[in-house]
Amino acid sequence: MRAFIALPLPDALLDNLEQLQRRLPFGRAAPRDTLHLTLAFLGECRDDALEALHH
């Protein structure tokens, strides 16, 4: 499974990002519930390694 470490964003910031996305004349807006701050991309990981990382 491809995995990454990320932080959720506060509602106030999500509101601002949604407004910004609506003003962009190109691309496709990302759904609010998928917006996050990626800290590290881990790539392909085994399920047992991800379970250990989660804890």
N, CA, C and O of each residue as an XYZ file, in Angstrom:
220
protein
N       0.842     -1.168      0.000
C       0.000      0.000      0.000
C       0.898      1.246      0.000
O       1.889      1.298      0.728
N       0.554      2.230     -0.804
C       1.290      3.498     -0.806
C       0.838      4.305      0.399
O      -0.360      4.415      0.663
N       1.786      4.869      1.128
C       1.440      5.555      2.370
C       2.211      6.864      2.512
O       3.235      7.090      1.867
N       1.674      7.716      3.386
C       2.318      8.984      3.698
C       1.943      9.388      5.111
O       0.982      8.875      5.685
N       2.720     10.320      5.668
C       2.425     10.886      6.977
C       1.920     12.299      6.742
O       2.563     13.087      6.048
N       0.757     12.621      7.326
C       0.149     13.922      7.060
C      -0.548     14.459      8.299
O      -0.867     13.722      9.232
N      -0.773     15.757      8.279
C      -1.513     16.436      9.335
C      -2.826     16.956      8.771
O      -2.861     17.459      7.648
N      -3.903     16.843      9.535
C      -5.157     17.457      9.095
C      -5.041     18.978      9.209
O      -4.205     19.489      9.955
N      -5.870     19.684      8.479
C      -5.846     21.146      8.491
C      -7.024     21.685      9.298
O      -8.104     21.094      9.292
N      -6.822     22.804      9.991
C      -7.926     23.402     10.749
C      -9.024     23.928      9.813
O      -8.765     24.285      8.664
N     -10.250     23.964     10.334
C     -11.398     24.380      9.526
C     -11.221     25.757      8.894
O     -11.606     25.959      7.742
N     -10.652     26.695      9.623
C     -10.472     28.049      9.074
C      -9.578     28.016      7.837
O      -9.843     28.715      6.859
N      -8.535     27.220      7.877
C      -7.644     27.111      6.723
C      -8.333     26.385      5.572
O      -8.158     26.755      4.411
N      -9.101     25.373      5.883
C      -9.845     24.663      4.840
C     -10.832     25.594      4.143
O     -10.999     25.525      2.926
N     -11.481     26.458      4.906
C     -12.397     27.447      4.304
C     -11.647     28.316      3.304
O     -12.125     28.538      2.192
N     -10.475     28.806      3.695
C      -9.674     29.664      2.813
C      -9.208     28.905      1.574
O      -9.223     29.452      0.471
N      -8.800     27.660      1.745
C      -8.341     26.873      0.603
C      -9.478     26.594     -0.374
O      -9.268     26.605     -1.587
N     -10.667     26.346      0.138
C     -11.813     26.135     -0.747
C     -12.115     27.392     -1.555
O     -12.407     27.307     -2.747
N     -12.047     28.552     -0.919
C     -12.276     29.815     -1.629
C     -11.209     30.023     -2.702
O     -11.517     30.444     -3.817
N      -9.976     29.731     -2.368
C      -8.880     29.877     -3.329
C      -9.082     28.942     -4.518
O      -8.894     29.345     -5.666
N      -9.457     27.721     -4.252
C      -9.676     26.765     -5.347
C     -10.762     27.252     -6.304
O     -10.642     27.084     -7.517
N     -11.816     27.852     -5.765
C     -12.906     28.338     -6.621
C     -12.439     29.466     -7.546
O     -12.994     29.650     -8.630
N     -11.425     30.218     -7.124
C     -10.950     31.343     -7.935
C      -9.929     30.931     -8.988
O      -9.631     31.715     -9.889
N      -9.389     29.725     -8.897
C      -8.393     29.287     -9.879
C      -9.069     29.013    -11.221
O     -10.075     28.305    -11.274
N      -8.520     29.570    -12.308
C      -9.155     29.398    -13.613
C      -8.796     28.072    -14.295
O      -9.183     27.849    -15.442
N      -8.082     27.214    -13.622
C      -7.635     25.958    -14.230
C      -7.630     24.858    -13.168
O      -7.776     25.121    -11.974
N      -7.462     23.646    -13.626
C      -7.368     22.518    -12.708
C      -8.718     22.092    -12.159
O      -9.770     22.549    -12.606
N      -8.658     21.219    -11.192
C      -9.845     20.639    -10.588
C      -9.705     20.782     -9.079
O      -8.655     20.460     -8.523
N     -10.731     21.253     -8.421
C     -10.695     21.439     -6.971
C     -10.631     20.090     -6.265
O     -11.309     19.138     -6.652
N      -9.808     20.026     -5.227
C      -9.732     18.819     -4.397
C     -10.841     18.872     -3.351
O     -11.103     19.936     -2.791
N     -11.486     17.760     -3.083
C     -12.529     17.750     -2.054
C     -11.965     18.133     -0.686
O     -10.847     17.757     -0.336
N     -12.746     18.877      0.073
C     -12.324     19.368      1.391
C     -11.808     18.247      2.293
O     -10.819     18.421      3.004
N     -12.481     17.101      2.261
C     -12.100     16.026      3.171
C     -10.811     15.303      2.769
O     -10.354     14.413      3.485
N     -10.223     15.678      1.628
C      -8.946     15.082      1.230
C      -7.770     16.044      1.410
O      -6.619     15.649      1.226
N      -8.043     17.296      1.767
C      -6.966     18.278      1.934
C      -6.214     18.014      3.236
O      -6.826     17.769      4.276
N      -4.893     18.066      3.173
C      -4.038     17.800      4.323
C      -2.648     18.358      4.033
O      -2.373     18.792      2.915
N      -1.782     18.348      5.027
C      -0.389     18.744      4.860
C       0.459     17.484      4.931
O       0.582     16.873      5.992
N       1.041     17.097      3.809
C       1.883     15.907      3.770
C       3.259     16.240      4.340
O       3.919     17.176      3.889
N       3.681     15.464      5.331
C       4.990     15.649      5.948
C       6.037     14.742      5.319
O       7.194     15.134      5.170
N       5.638     13.544      4.954
C       6.571     12.591      4.356
C       5.803     11.582      3.520
O       4.748     11.095      3.925
N       6.343     11.276      2.355
C       5.777     10.222      1.521
C       6.592      8.965      1.770
O       7.810      8.972      1.595
N       5.942      7.900      2.174
C       6.629      6.662      2.533
C       6.730      5.670      1.382
O       7.542      4.746      1.422
N       5.909      5.862      0.364
C       5.924      4.927     -0.757
C       5.200      3.639     -0.405
O       4.287      3.632      0.420
N       5.617      2.555     -1.037
C       4.993      1.247     -0.797
C       5.422      0.716      0.560
O       6.613      0.656      0.862
N       4.441      0.328      1.385
C       4.707     -0.199      2.725
C       3.856     -1.442      2.965
O       2.741     -1.559      2.456
N       4.399     -2.353      3.739
C       3.637     -3.539      4.134
C       2.606     -3.144      5.187
O       2.821     -2.195      5.942
N       1.506     -3.856      5.241
C       0.441     -3.559      6.204
C       0.938     -3.629      7.643
O       0.560     -2.793      8.465
N       1.786     -4.621      7.964
C       2.271     -4.742      9.339
C       3.161     -3.567      9.727
O       3.156     -3.145     10.883
N       3.918     -3.039      8.783
C       4.759     -1.870      9.063
C       3.889     -0.638      9.305
O       4.203      0.181     10.169
N       2.808     -0.503      8.557
C       1.914      0.641      8.743
C       1.184      0.544     10.074
O       0.965      1.558     10.737
N       0.807     -0.660     10.468
C       0.139     -0.843     11.758
C       1.078     -0.425     12.895
O       0.650      0.244     13.836
N       2.343     -0.812     12.814
C       3.322     -0.451     13.837
C       3.527      1.061     13.865
O       3.614      1.656     14.940
N       3.601      1.671     12.718
C       3.770      3.119     12.622
C       2.573      3.854     13.213
O       2.730      4.876     13.880
N       1.388      3.334     12.965
C       0.162      3.952     13.476
C       0.166      4.014     15.006
O      -0.279      4.997     15.597
N       0.666      2.970     15.627
C       0.695      2.920     17.089
C       1.866      3.718     17.603
O       2.071      3.803     18.814
